[in-house]
C-alpha cells in the first residue's frame, strides 16, 4: 500500500479484460458500425477498455437471433429440469471465477471488492440456483368451471425479452432479470448500462461455456438513446424489463405503447424513509440509518435517504450519526478496510455535489461531509444534513449518493404522513421495540418493501418492487418468474354435455 493524495492506494493485480465485443447468437462480434466507447475506472478516471458500441442494427441482429431461438430453438422446448441443470452449471462457473468477476465490478463501478466476493458474485450464483430449482415447477391450475366444461391453465414462456440493466449493481441486477427469464424458457437481449458493461459480457461468455444454446442470451452494450431505444421499440420483443430512472421509464412505456404493446415491468428508484421511534435503541438506529445511506456509496435504489427521528431521541441519534459518519472509511474499493468507494463516474459525482450545494442554499444544516475527497477519482465524503424540510430538493429527489436528510417528527401519524409524502414508494424502514407501532406503520406506509428493525434484508424468496412512481412488476421470488410467463386457458367440453 502507498499513500496518495490523502487516500490509501492499493497495488492490486487487476484482471485482464477479455470480453469487450457484443455477444450475439453465441458469438462475440464487433458492432456493425465498428464504433466503440470507453469504460473508465472511477478510482482514477482512467480508461479500462474500449467496448463495442451497439446501436439499432446490432439490436436488430440480437433480437433476430433471440426470436429464432425462441420460435425454433431447443431452450423453450426443453423440460424445466434440463434448463435447470444448465443454469446450475452456469452458477458453478461463476463461483469458479469469483475473484475476477468481483474485481471487474470494482474496476467498472467502484464497488467494494471484498463485498463483491462475499455478496454480489456468490449472490448471482445463488439466484441462478434458486430459479434453476423452480424451472420444473411452473404449473398452471385446474379450473372448477360453472358450466359443463373442463378447464385448466398453462404457464408458457413470454417470448423474447429485452432486459435493461442499471449500473449500480451490474451483477446482481443482471441475474435478477436473466435468471427467472431463463428458467421460464424465454430468450433475451440484455443491454447493460454503458457505465458498467464488462461483467455482463463476461457472463455471456460463461453462459456459452455452460451450454446455454446460441441466441438464447445476447448482450448488446451501448447507450440508452440508441441501443436501449431500439430494444424497447422493437416489434419482435415481447416484453421489456427495465430498472432505472422514472424519466427513462416513461420513455420505455411510450416505446412499448407505440410499437407492439409489449409487456413492461419497471423498477424506477425511490426516496425511502427510515422512521425511528422514541423507544428505539439509539446505537442500533444510527447504525441502520448510516449503513442504509452509505452502503454502495449511496448508489442504491432503496437507500434510506430520508431519516425521520422522533423528538425524544432526535438529538442522541444525530450525535451518534455524525460521529459514525466522520469515522466512515472512504477510499480504494480494493482496500478491505474501506467501506465506501468512488461514485460510478464523473457525471454522477458532479450530480451528487450539485445536490449538496442545493441543500446548503435551501437552508438545510450541513452537519458533516459535503466535499469531494482527493484530487483524482470520484470520491465524496459521507454527508449529513439536518433541519431538512419536506419540500427541499434533497428531500424530494433521488440523489443516488452518500447524502442523508434528517427530519424530526412528533407523532406516529405525522411520521406516516411525511414518510408517504413522496412520489416514490419502493422501500421503507421502521425502528421500534413496539409491535403495535411496527404493525401500524408497516400497514400504513406506501412502499413495496418494509423492513422492521433491519435494512437491506433482501432474499431470493422476497419479491421486490415498488408503489407509485417506483414502478410496477417484481424482481425476486416466484412473482419474478411468473412475470416472464403468459397464462393460457384451455377449455374442453365434458362428454354428453347438454351444451354441445
Secondary structure, DSSP 8 states (H G I E B T S, - for coil): -EEETTEEE-----------SEEETTEEE--TT--EEEEE-TTT--EEEEEE-B-HHHHHHHHHHHHHHHHHSSGGGS-HHHHHHHHHHHHHHHHHTHHHHHHHHHHHH---HHHIIIIIHHHHHHHHHHHHHHTT-----EE--SSSEEEEEEEEE--EEEEE--STTHHHHHHHHHHHHHHHT-EEEEE--TTS-HHHHHHHHHHHHHT--TTTEEE--B-IIIIIHHHHT-TT--EEEEES-HHHHHHHHHHHHHTT--EEEEE-----EEEE-TTS-HHHHHHHHHHHHHGGGG--TT---EEEEEGGGHHHHHHHHHHHHHT--BS-TT-TT-SB---SSHHHHHHHHHHHHHHHHTT-EEEE--SEESSSS-EE--EEEES--TTSHHHHS---SSEEEEEEE-SHHHHHHHHT-SS--SEEEEE-S-HHHHHHHHHHS--SEEEES-SS---TTS-B--SGGGEES-BSHHHHHHTTEEEEEEEEE-TT-TT-
